[in-house]
């Protein structure tokens, strides 16, 4: 069980910028996952860990004007920014609830409970899912996307600097109580929550442009305060201000693409009538 439920990446403006960039890249995968799970027009959907509202905005398009999206988020500043984005977009079918994932003050039932890169941060994701399913109608969908760092690290194991950077990111996550392999843990998490074994799919983006080393450096930068607080030494990476340039040179010299952070695992199932 994870021991630290605080958000390892923090809530800085830089981290918010990173999340928006990340959301744009993974939006197509997220859209496919939710549609495969059966989320559709007219549905009422709970977005767990809604953050800056990117997943909620995507869901708004899927459920349409007859549907509703409720974002559940613990950080008030993130909700304020998400609300401003929704208002700027002129969208009226999204609302946000400021609460922890455990025992939130939700009203009514949902047709789907979904999330992206959120269960990895929870101290007991199976319990959270089990508690939330009481708000899910029978036959409703549960769909989550979570990371698995093992495939990307294996693919780029011949790149020393990339390997060291990815290893330290994973170690920082673990020290902060975060599960960097939550993606492949989704099967047992669903089962432990009393749900059926999910359908699952894994995808990984590869590329050789500057966005790939940049993404690695941005997530490391967001982790640095917590990593140092937990006693993780980052000196082996040298000057962090030049890390992106050095990673890009390593990629260019090898002629091989970099993985974009972790592989992403999507899992979905339907709530049985008996739960």
C-alpha positions in Angstrom: 0.0 0.0 0.0 1.3 3.5 -0.8 2.2 5.6 2.3 2.2 9.2 0.9 -0.9 10.5 -0.7 0.4 14.0 -1.4 0.8 15.0 -5.1 4.5 14.2 -5.8 4.7 16.7 -8.8 3.3 19.6 -6.8 1.0 22.4 -8.0 3.4 25.0 -9.3 2.7 27.1 -12.4 5.4 25.1 -14.2 3.7 21.8 -13.3 0.4 23.2 -14.5 2.0 24.1 -17.8 3.5 20.6 -18.1 0.1 19.1 -17.5 -1.5 21.1 -20.2 1.2 20.1 -22.7 0.9 16.4 -21.6 -2.9 16.5 -21.9 -2.7 17.7 -25.5 -0.4 14.8 -26.5 -2.4 12.1 -24.8 -5.9 13.4 -25.7 -6.4 11.1 -28.7 -5.6 8.0 -26.6 -7.8 9.2 -23.8 -10.7 9.8 -26.2 -10.4 6.3 -27.7 -10.3 4.7 -24.2 -13.5 6.4 -23.0 -15.4 5.7 -26.2 -14.2 2.0 -26.1 -15.5 1.9 -22.6 -19.0 3.0 -23.8 -19.0 6.6 -22.7 -21.3 8.4 -25.0 -23.9 11.2 -25.7 -26.2 12.1 -22.8 -24.1 10.3 -20.1 -23.3 11.7 -16.7 -19.6 11.1 -16.0 -17.4 11.5 -12.9 -13.8 12.6 -13.7 -11.7 11.5 -10.8 -8.7 13.9 -10.1 -9.8 16.4 -12.7 -6.9 18.8 -12.2 -6.9 21.6 -14.7 -9.9 20.2 -16.4 -8.4 18.7 -19.6 -10.1 15.3 -19.2 -13.4 17.0 -18.2 -13.2 19.2 -21.4 -12.6 16.1 -23.5 -15.5 14.3 -21.8 -17.8 17.3 -22.4 -17.3 16.8 -26.1 -18.1 13.1 -25.9 -21.3 13.4 -23.8 -22.6 16.4 -25.6 -24.9 19.1 -24.5 -27.4 16.5 -23.1 -24.7 15.0 -20.9 -22.9 16.2 -17.7 -19.3 16.0 -16.4 -18.5 16.3 -12.8 -14.8 16.8 -11.9 -13.6 15.7 -8.5 -10.4 17.5 -7.4 -8.5 18.0 -4.1 -6.6 21.2 -5.1 -8.7 24.4 -5.0 -6.2 26.4 -7.2 -6.5 23.7 -9.9 -10.3 23.9 -9.7 -10.2 27.7 -10.1 -8.0 27.4 -13.2 -10.2 24.6 -14.6 -13.4 26.6 -14.0 -11.9 29.6 -15.8 -11.0 27.4 -18.8 -14.5 26.0 -18.9 -16.0 29.4 -18.8 -13.7 30.8 -21.5 -14.7 27.9 -23.7 -18.4 28.7 -23.1 -19.1 25.2 -21.9 -22.1 24.7 -19.5 -22.1 20.9 -18.8 -19.0 20.7 -16.6 -18.9 21.4 -12.8 -16.2 20.7 -10.2 -16.4 19.3 -6.7 -13.6 20.3 -4.2 -13.0 17.2 -2.2 -10.7 14.2 -1.6 -11.3 11.0 -3.5 -12.4 9.2 -0.4 -16.0 9.9 0.8 -16.6 12.9 -1.6 -19.9 14.8 -1.3 -21.4 13.5 -4.5 -25.1 13.5 -5.4 -26.9 11.1 -7.7 -25.6 8.3 -10.0 -23.2 8.4 -12.9 -23.1 6.5 -16.1 -19.3 6.3 -16.0 -16.4 6.9 -13.6 -13.1 7.7 -15.3 -9.7 9.1 -14.7 -6.3 9.7 -16.2 -2.9 9.4 -14.3 -4.7 9.6 -11.0 -4.9 6.2 -9.3 -1.0 6.0 -9.2 -1.1 8.8 -6.6 -3.7 7.4 -4.3 -2.7 5.5 -1.2 -5.3 2.8 -1.8 -6.7 2.9 -5.4 -8.7 -0.2 -5.1 -10.6 1.1 -2.0 -11.2 4.4 -3.8 -12.7 2.6 -6.8 -14.8 0.4 -4.5 -16.1 3.4 -2.6 -16.9 5.3 -5.8 -18.8 2.5 -7.5 -21.8 3.1 -5.2 -22.3 6.3 -7.3 -22.2 4.2 -10.5 -25.4 2.8 -12.0 -25.5 -0.9 -12.8 -23.9 -1.4 -16.2 -22.0 1.8 -15.9 -18.5 2.1 -17.1 -15.2 2.3 -15.2 -12.3 3.5 -17.3 -8.8 4.6 -16.3 -5.5 5.3 -18.0 -2.3 4.9 -16.0 1.4 4.7 -16.8 3.9 1.8 -17.0 7.5 2.9 -17.1 9.0 -0.6 -17.7 8.3 -0.8 -21.4 9.8 2.6 -22.2 12.8 2.0 -20.0 13.4 -1.4 -21.7 13.1 0.1 -25.2 15.7 2.8 -24.4 18.0 0.8 -22.1 20.9 1.3 -24.6 20.8 5.0 -24.0 22.8 5.7 -20.8 21.7 9.2 -20.0 18.0 8.5 -20.8 18.2 5.3 -18.7 19.7 7.2 -15.7 17.1 10.0 -16.0 14.2 7.5 -16.2 15.5 5.5 -13.3 15.7 8.5 -11.1 12.2 9.6 -12.0 10.9 6.1 -11.2 12.9 6.1 -7.9 11.5 9.5 -7.0 8.0 8.4 -7.6 8.4 5.3 -5.4 10.0 7.3 -2.6 7.0 9.7 -2.8 4.5 6.8 -2.5 3.5 6.8 -6.1 3.1 3.7 -8.2 5.0 4.2 -11.6 3.6 0.8 -12.8 0.0 1.6 -12.0 -0.9 0.8 -15.6 -0.1 -2.9 -15.3 -1.6 -2.9 -11.8 -5.0 -2.0 -13.1 -6.1 -5.6 -13.5 -5.6 -6.5 -9.9 -6.8 -3.1 -8.7 -10.2 -3.5 -10.5 -10.5 -7.0 -9.1 -9.6 -5.9 -5.6 -12.3 -3.2 -5.9 -14.9 -5.9 -6.6 -15.1 -5.1 -10.3 -14.8 -7.5 -13.2 -11.4 -8.1 -14.8 -11.0 -5.1 -17.3 -10.3 -5.1 -20.9 -6.8 -3.5 -21.3 -4.7 -1.9 -23.9 -1.2 -0.5 -23.9 0.2 2.2 -26.1 3.5 4.1 -26.3 4.5 7.1 -28.3 7.9 7.3 -29.9 9.6 10.3 -31.4 12.9 12.0 -32.3 11.9 15.7 -32.0 12.7 18.0 -29.0 9.3 17.3 -27.3 10.5 13.9 -26.1 13.6 14.9 -24.1 11.7 18.0 -23.0 8.9 16.0 -21.5 11.4 13.8 -19.6 13.1 16.9 -18.2 9.8 18.7 -17.3 8.5 15.8 -15.2 11.9 15.4 -13.5 11.9 19.2 -12.7 8.4 18.9 -11.1 9.7 15.9 -9.0 12.9 17.6 -7.8 11.5 19.3 -4.6 9.8 16.1 -3.4 12.8 13.9 -4.5 15.2 16.0 -2.5 12.9 16.1 0.5 12.9 12.3 0.4 16.7 12.1 0.2 17.1 11.1 -3.4 20.4 12.3 -4.9 20.2 13.7 -8.4 23.9 14.7 -8.7 24.6 11.9 -11.2 22.6 13.7 -13.8 24.9 16.8 -13.6 23.6 20.2 -14.4 19.8 19.9 -14.8 19.6 23.1 -16.9 21.6 21.3 -19.7 19.9 17.9 -19.3 17.5 18.4 -22.1 20.2 19.3 -24.6 22.3 16.3 -23.5 19.4 14.0 -23.9 18.7 15.4 -27.3 22.3 14.8 -28.4 22.2 11.2 -27.1 19.1 10.6 -29.1 20.6 12.2 -32.2 23.8 10.3 -32.0 22.1 7.0 -31.5 19.6 7.6 -34.4 16.9 6.0 -32.3 13.7 7.6 -31.1 12.9 8.2 -27.4 9.7 7.0 -25.7 7.5 9.8 -24.6 7.7 9.2 -20.8 5.9 6.0 -19.9 3.8 3.6 -21.8 0.1 4.3 -21.2 -2.3 1.5 -20.2 -6.0 1.9 -20.6 -8.4 -0.4 -18.7 -12.2 -0.5 -18.7 -15.1 -2.6 -17.5 -18.8 -2.4 -16.7 -20.3 -2.5 -13.2 -22.2 -5.7 -12.7 -25.8 -5.5 -11.4 -24.8 -7.4 -8.3 -22.5 -4.7 -6.9 
